[in-house]
């Protein structure tokens, strides 16, 4: 982790990221703050010459270096120019290419390394502000990144990426060791390619994504504070990010043991969300219009196709112990999931089952009271198999499951008595009910029996169970049920079963 942090959080960030955000009103102050910020990351930043040419400070032969846990980073940039625009802002431009090398020694005496070249022709940064409040604007018409990974001098992989139409606005405020920042970025297109080879095996990936948008921000306490994440969160560290993108595609071609494999995929849109602070963790991702085709390898068909209309996973949970119950939520959505006939043929060669797309939706929220901080590793280990908190309430906003001609829908609402762990064998005693509707269930059961997947005796037992828990609905092959917990008992459609 330390070597990864060295490679990702130093030179590129310090070069034109947070360092430029420290810009004051003169080019000299920009350059000085750049050096100070680099030093705070443990990175040396020097130049062969620094000269003033009219309204511009010209810095030539810029070199960066850093060593951490046996790994080293060195970088070089021919020239950076800081121009005083005369209105309290500074324009920064640089040579087209920045090169960097990261070397990570292995225990056996060999070394892994990364050779990185960042090209950014036409890049322009405008820094504004003074004192603790600063902002700057990026404009990069085109940008490309090339990375070569080597193991003991032997090339293992090549990674390239090209971006077009990148613009960004960054604002931040500093006070002592605390930085509060936010970033908004737009990118018109991003293309990427990865190629790797290991003996007889090969791997090639190409792809592109359109309309990327990123919004992020937070309160940062410095690298040292990150060594103790629970404490940093308690001290006010927070972070949020929201990434969205439009249509994209990627192709994978490779061989394993001489056997070729191909993966083709397209999508309409996607997103990723993350937020973390001293009280809450939020995580979410999703996509629409995904189509995936696989062929080759161990697949026993010429090709397999999988698609869905929408997929999403979102959760919001507390991370710190609280004196009172607090909110949590969980959402899972898979809408219109479809697979090719080849897969259906393995399960249902006679075509007995309807092959309509499947859907699964579970939307839940509630209240929970944590008794242990989730990021406190020692406290979590001390719990053993015990839960880190108590569930107090659960609301099932939506339950939907549709597949093979049957559909189950429902909703429910419960509270829990954590002082009563005996009535339901260790589970906090619930109070509340869930309403369910099952359509097409008997028809699906008949088909499964006809296919030989379920013995008729087991099907009879299932029907008896359904008769106990459900009652006929208004339409054929529709069952409804109200399952209720009250007065320390369990009821189905008003009849007490426990």
Number of C-alpha atoms within 10 A of each C-alpha: 6 10 18 11 11 21 22 10 12 19 26 16 13 21 21 16 17 20 19 28 28 28 30 24 19 20 25 20 15 21 22 15 19 22 19 16 19 23 14 11 17 15 22 18 21 16 16 11 11 18 12 14 10 9 14 19 21 20 21 19 14 19 18 21 20 21 16 14 10 11 20 18 22 18 21 20 20 17 20 21 22 25 22 19 15 10 8 13 21 27 20 22 18 22 16 16 17 21 19 21 18 23 21 21 18 13 7 6 7 11 15 18 21 20 16 19 19 18 18 21 16 14 18 17 23 21 27 22 18 15 12 15 18 20 22 24 20 19 15 18 17 17 20 18 18 18 19 19 19 17 17 16 11 10 16 16 19 18 18 18 18 17 21 17 15 20 18 18 17 22 20 20 17 16 10 7 9 14 16 18 21 18 18 17 17 18 21 17 20 20 18 18 18 18 18 17 15 11 8 10 14 18 18 18 18 18 18 18 23 20 16 20 19 18 18 18 19 20 20 20 19 15 12 10 16 14 10 12 15 20 15 19 24 13 13 15 23 21 18 18 18 18 16 19 22 18 18 20 18 18 17 18 17 20 17 14 10 11 12 16 18 18 18 18 18 20 21 18 20 22 18 18 18 18 18 20 22 20 17 17 19 19 18 18 17 18 21 21 16 21 18 18 17 18 18 18 16 9 11 11 12 9 15 18 18 15 21 21 18 19 21 18 18 18 18 19 21 24 22 22 18 16 8 10 18 19 16 20 18 18 17 18 17 21 21 19 19 18 20 14 15 16 16 16 11 9 14 17 13 10 12 14 18 14 16 15 17 19 20 19 19 19 19 20 19 20 21 21 21 22 15 18 20 17 16 15 11 10 14 16 10 9 11 9 8 9 12 18 16 16 19 20 22 21 19 19 14 14 18 19 17 21 19 17 16 20 19 19 18 19 19 19 19 18 19 19 15 14 8 15 13 10 13 14 9 10 14 19 22 25 18 17 20 17 17 18 20 21 20 18 19 19 14 20 19 14 16 18 15 13 17 10 12 14 12 15 9 11 16 12 11 14 15 12 11 17 13 14 18 21 16 15 14 9 8 10 15 19 22 21 22 20 20 23 19 13 10 12 15 19 17 19 15 11 13 13 10 11
